[in-house]
Amino acid sequence: MDYYCFRITVDTTLVEPVIAFLSDYPFDTFEESEIGLSAYIPVDKWTEEIEQGVDDLAQRFAFKYVRQHIPHQNWNAVWESNFSPIVIDNFCIIRAEFHDPQPQITHDILIRPKMAFGTGHHATTYMMMKAMENINFSNARVLDYGCGTGILAILAEKLGATDIEAVDIEKEAFENTEENAVLNDCTSIHPFHGTLDVIQSSNFGIVLANINRNVILDSIAPLYAKLSANGYLLASGLLIRDKELVINAFVEQAYTFEKGWERGDWCCLLFSVSK
């Protein structure tokens, strides 16, 4: 698949808000740099309307950008060369096969980096995985909604979950989740390609949703139906400025807000249900 890379020069304090707005478009990867960020979108999903949207953001956040075409045969090598491990204290590390292991870290997750994984969202990934450290996954049924590379599903299995369904609307993410599950010797992960509608089962004890505000808000009711009594939902991909809006929306649908975390401009929220 060919990609367009939007190389954006912007103040680093504005990177995360810019990513949040760009996430409303079909960009599937964000890579931060010392001068701003690079945003990747499949060529077949680019439109003049999206280009105008980026132009409007450039005016709003005072940034400059150039759009570069990246042929299919080049982008994966470029992506791998820029991938760096994610380390969550001594609890977990996400690394590629070409990175050295760190035996002092409890959970070692290997991935084969693909465009489905966005380093721009390290803050949300970090908070999700850090929060998972204090949730009981023993023998749990888990739904990873918007699984990306499958790292949350993989960590859930390492923490004791025995039945995990992982779904993503992007085919490349679905395929990468399959690949990474095998790479980590996971046997309890069942990946699906499509929307939430393709998940026919329910009675999940834990739902993991690291997506974005709009998708999460649209999914509150169907996710409630898929949770078991006394289940938990952990959500991120949310800006701090939207925190109260999201909490109120969940509470209106009979969820209970348990706890929240913040990192940079992002937040992660834990909800419970009682049926």
C-alpha positions as CSV (number, residue, x, y, z in Angstrom):
1,M,0.0,0.0,0.0
2,D,1.3,3.5,-0.9
3,Y,1.1,6.2,1.7
4,Y,1.2,10.0,1.9
5,C,3.4,11.3,4.7
6,F,2.6,14.8,6.0
7,R,5.8,16.1,7.5
8,I,4.7,18.8,9.9
9,T,6.9,21.3,11.5
10,V,5.3,22.5,14.7
11,D,6.1,23.5,18.3
12,T,6.6,20.2,20.2
13,T,4.1,21.4,22.9
14,L,1.4,21.3,20.2
15,V,2.2,17.9,18.8
16,E,-0.4,16.0,20.8
17,P,-3.3,18.4,20.1
18,V,-2.5,18.3,16.4
19,I,-2.5,14.5,16.5
20,A,-5.9,14.5,18.2
21,F,-7.4,16.6,15.4
22,L,-5.7,14.6,12.7
23,S,-7.1,11.4,14.2
24,D,-10.6,12.5,13.0
25,Y,-9.2,11.7,9.5
26,P,-8.0,8.3,8.3
27,F,-4.4,8.8,9.3
28,D,-3.3,5.5,10.8
29,T,0.2,6.4,12.0
30,F,1.9,9.3,13.8
31,E,5.6,9.6,14.4
32,E,6.9,12.3,16.6
33,S,10.3,14.1,16.0
34,E,12.4,16.9,17.4
35,I,10.8,19.4,15.0
36,G,7.2,18.1,15.1
37,L,5.6,15.0,13.6
38,S,5.0,12.9,10.6
39,A,1.4,11.8,9.9
40,Y,0.8,8.9,7.5
41,I,-2.4,8.2,5.5
42,P,-3.0,5.6,2.8
43,V,-3.0,7.1,-0.7
44,D,-6.4,5.6,-1.4
45,K,-8.0,7.4,1.6
46,W,-6.6,10.8,0.8
47,T,-9.0,13.4,-0.5
48,E,-9.0,17.1,-1.3
49,E,-11.3,17.6,1.7
50,I,-8.7,16.1,4.0
51,E,-6.0,18.3,2.5
52,Q,-8.2,21.3,3.2
53,G,-8.7,20.1,6.7
54,V,-4.9,19.9,7.2
55,D,-4.6,23.4,5.8
56,D,-7.1,24.7,8.3
57,L,-5.2,23.0,11.1
58,A,-2.0,24.6,9.8
59,Q,-3.6,28.0,10.2
60,R,-5.0,27.2,13.6
61,F,-1.8,25.8,15.1
62,A,0.7,27.9,13.0
63,F,2.5,25.0,11.5
64,K,4.0,24.2,8.1
65,Y,3.9,20.9,6.3
66,V,4.9,19.1,3.1
67,R,3.2,16.0,1.7
68,Q,5.5,13.2,0.5
69,H,4.5,10.1,-1.4
70,I,6.0,6.9,0.1
71,P,5.8,3.9,-2.2
72,H,4.7,0.5,-0.8
73,Q,8.2,-1.0,-1.1
74,N,9.8,1.7,1.1
75,W,7.5,2.6,3.9
76,N,7.9,-0.5,6.1
77,A,11.7,-0.2,6.2
78,V,11.4,3.5,6.9
79,W,9.0,2.8,9.7
80,E,11.1,0.0,11.3
81,S,14.2,2.2,11.2
82,N,12.4,4.9,13.4
83,F,10.7,2.5,15.8
84,S,12.0,2.7,19.4
85,P,10.9,0.6,22.4
86,I,8.2,1.6,24.7
87,V,9.1,1.0,28.4
88,I,6.5,1.1,31.2
89,D,8.7,1.2,34.3
90,N,9.8,-2.4,35.2
91,F,6.4,-3.7,34.3
92,C,6.4,-4.0,30.5
93,I,8.5,-3.3,27.4
94,I,7.2,-3.3,23.8
95,R,10.1,-3.8,21.4
96,A,11.0,-5.1,18.0
97,E,13.1,-8.2,17.4
98,F,16.1,-6.1,16.5
99,H,16.1,-4.5,20.0
100,D,17.9,-6.1,22.9
101,P,15.8,-7.7,25.6
102,Q,15.7,-6.1,29.1
103,P,15.5,-9.0,31.5
104,Q,14.8,-6.7,34.5
105,I,11.4,-5.9,33.0
106,T,8.6,-8.4,33.9
107,H,6.7,-8.6,30.6
108,D,8.5,-8.6,27.3
109,I,6.3,-7.9,24.2
110,L,7.7,-8.3,20.7
111,I,6.1,-6.7,17.7
112,R,6.9,-6.4,14.1
113,P,6.4,-2.7,13.5
114,K,3.9,-1.8,10.8
115,M,2.1,1.4,9.9
116,A,-0.8,0.3,12.1
117,F,1.2,1.3,15.1
118,G,1.5,5.0,16.0
119,T,4.4,6.2,18.2
120,G,2.5,9.5,18.5
121,H,0.2,7.8,20.9
122,H,2.8,6.5,23.4
123,A,1.1,8.5,26.2
124,T,-2.2,6.7,25.7
125,T,-0.5,3.3,25.3
126,Y,1.6,3.9,28.4
127,M,-1.4,4.8,30.5
128,M,-3.5,1.8,29.3
129,M,-0.7,-0.7,30.0
130,K,0.2,1.0,33.3
131,A,-3.5,0.8,34.4
132,M,-3.6,-2.9,33.3
133,E,-0.9,-3.6,35.9
134,N,-3.5,-3.1,38.7
135,I,-6.5,-4.9,37.1
136,N,-7.1,-8.6,37.7
137,F,-7.0,-10.4,34.4
138,S,-6.8,-13.9,35.8
139,N,-9.1,-16.2,33.8
140,A,-10.8,-13.1,32.3
141,R,-12.6,-12.8,29.0
142,V,-11.3,-9.6,27.3
143,L,-12.3,-7.5,24.3
144,D,-9.5,-5.4,22.8
145,Y,-11.5,-2.8,20.8
146,G,-9.4,-1.1,18.2
147,C,-6.5,-3.5,18.7
148,G,-3.9,-2.0,16.4
149,T,-0.8,-4.2,16.7
150,G,-2.5,-6.3,19.4
151,I,-0.2,-5.2,22.2
152,L,-3.0,-4.8,24.8
153,A,-4.4,-8.2,23.9
154,I,-0.9,-9.7,24.2
155,L,-0.4,-8.1,27.6
156,A,-3.8,-9.3,28.8
157,E,-2.8,-12.9,28.0
158,K,0.5,-12.4,29.8
159,L,-1.5,-11.2,32.8
160,G,-3.7,-14.3,32.9
161,A,-6.6,-13.7,30.5
162,T,-7.8,-16.9,28.9
163,D,-10.2,-15.7,26.2
164,I,-9.4,-12.6,24.3
165,E,-11.2,-11.2,21.2
166,A,-9.4,-8.3,19.4
167,V,-11.0,-6.3,16.6
168,D,-9.8,-3.5,14.3
169,I,-11.4,-1.8,11.3
170,E,-8.1,-1.7,9.5
171,K,-7.1,-4.9,7.7
172,E,-3.4,-4.1,8.2
173,A,-3.9,-3.8,12.0
174,F,-5.9,-7.1,12.1
175,E,-3.1,-8.9,10.2
176,N,-0.4,-7.4,12.4
177,T,-2.3,-8.5,15.5
178,E,-2.4,-12.1,14.1
179,E,1.3,-11.9,13.4
180,N,2.3,-10.4,16.8
181,A,0.1,-12.9,18.7
182,V,2.1,-15.8,17.1
183,L,5.4,-13.9,17.7
184,N,4.6,-13.8,21.4
185,D,3.4,-17.4,21.6
186,C,-0.1,-16.3,22.5
187,T,-2.8,-18.9,22.1
188,S,-5.9,-17.2,23.6
189,I,-6.1,-14.2,21.2
190,H,-8.8,-14.3,18.5
191,P,-8.4,-11.4,16.0
192,F,-11.3,-10.0,13.9
193,H,-11.4,-7.6,11.0
194,G,-14.2,-5.1,11.0
195,T,-16.3,-2.9,13.3
196,L,-17.7,-3.8,16.7
197,D,-20.6,-5.5,15.0
198,V,-18.4,-8.4,14.0
199,I,-18.0,-9.3,17.7
200,Q,-21.0,-11.6,18.2
201,S,-20.1,-12.8,21.7
202,S,-20.6,-10.9,25.0
203,N,-20.1,-11.4,28.7
204,F,-16.6,-9.8,28.6
205,G,-15.2,-9.1,32.1
206,I,-12.8,-6.4,30.7
207,V,-13.0,-4.2,27.6
208,L,-9.9,-2.3,26.5
209,A,-10.6,0.6,24.1
210,N,-7.6,2.7,23.1
211,I,-9.1,4.5,20.1
212,N,-10.4,8.1,20.0
213,R,-13.2,10.1,21.5
214,N,-15.7,9.9,18.7
215,V,-15.5,6.1,18.3
216,I,-15.6,5.6,22.1
217,L,-18.7,7.9,22.5
218,D,-20.5,6.1,19.7
219,S,-19.8,2.7,21.3
220,I,-20.8,3.3,24.9
221,A,-24.1,1.5,24.7
222,P,-23.0,-1.5,22.6
223,L,-20.0,-2.0,24.8
224,Y,-22.2,-1.9,27.9
225,A,-24.2,-4.7,26.4
226,K,-21.1,-6.8,25.8
227,L,-19.8,-6.4,29.4
228,S,-20.5,-8.9,32.1
229,A,-22.0,-8.0,35.4
230,N,-19.3,-6.2,37.5
231,G,-17.2,-5.8,34.3
232,Y,-14.7,-3.0,33.6
233,L,-14.0,-0.8,30.7
234,L,-10.6,0.9,30.3
235,A,-10.6,3.7,27.7
236,S,-7.9,6.1,26.3
237,G,-7.1,8.0,23.1
238,L,-8.9,10.9,24.9
239,L,-7.7,14.5,25.4
240,I,-7.8,15.8,29.0
241,R,-10.1,18.7,27.8
242,D,-12.7,16.0,26.8
243,K,-12.4,14.1,30.1
244,E,-15.6,15.5,31.8
245,L,-17.6,15.2,28.6
246,V,-16.6,11.5,28.3
247,I,-17.2,10.7,31.9
248,N,-20.7,12.3,31.9
249,A,-21.6,10.3,28.7
250,F,-20.6,7.0,30.4
251,V,-22.4,7.8,33.6
252,E,-25.6,8.6,31.7
253,Q,-25.4,5.0,30.3
254,A,-25.2,3.4,33.8
255,Y,-21.4,3.1,34.0
256,T,-19.6,4.1,37.2
257,F,-16.4,6.1,36.9
258,E,-13.7,4.5,39.0
259,K,-10.4,6.3,38.3
260,G,-8.5,8.4,35.8
261,W,-4.9,9.0,34.8
262,E,-3.3,11.8,32.9
263,R,-0.1,12.0,30.8
264,G,0.8,15.0,28.7
265,D,-2.5,16.2,27.1
266,W,-4.1,12.8,27.2
267,C,-6.1,10.9,29.8
268,C,-7.1,7.3,30.5
269,L,-10.4,6.4,32.2
270,L,-11.5,3.3,34.1
271,F,-15.3,2.5,34.4
272,S,-17.2,-0.3,36.0
273,V,-20.7,-1.7,35.4
274,S,-23.2,-3.3,37.8
275,K,-26.0,-5.2,36.2
